[in-house]
Amino acid sequence: MARLVAVTTQTASGGRSYSGLVCARRVDHGWEAWIEFVPADGSSVFETQPETTQPNLEALEHWANGLTSVYLDRALRRAMNAVRVPDLAAGGGGDAGL
């Protein structure tokens, strides 16, 4: 289950404002975190791949609170440009006959 670690200041891109939500989940070797960019206008949310893995929650909170506007802008661009793969388990896309 994901845990909300921090909410960043809004980042503007293409005329839209986004709130960056730093989310995390426990993994075998600590905490893995990614950023979800939620647009103020209610359009599609963009999510990054994992941005960091930290040994404990305190270290993760320290990382999240140190994110700069430049880092967030680049993370948003990466998320917007990510290739989206259909979820085959949910019945999306793919060639089942192969």
Protein Blocks (a to p, Z undefined) as FASTA:
>chain_A
ZZdfbdcddddeehiacdddddddddfklcadddddddfklpacdddddfbdcfbfklmm
mmmmmpcfklmmmmmmmmmmpccdddfknopgcjfkZZ
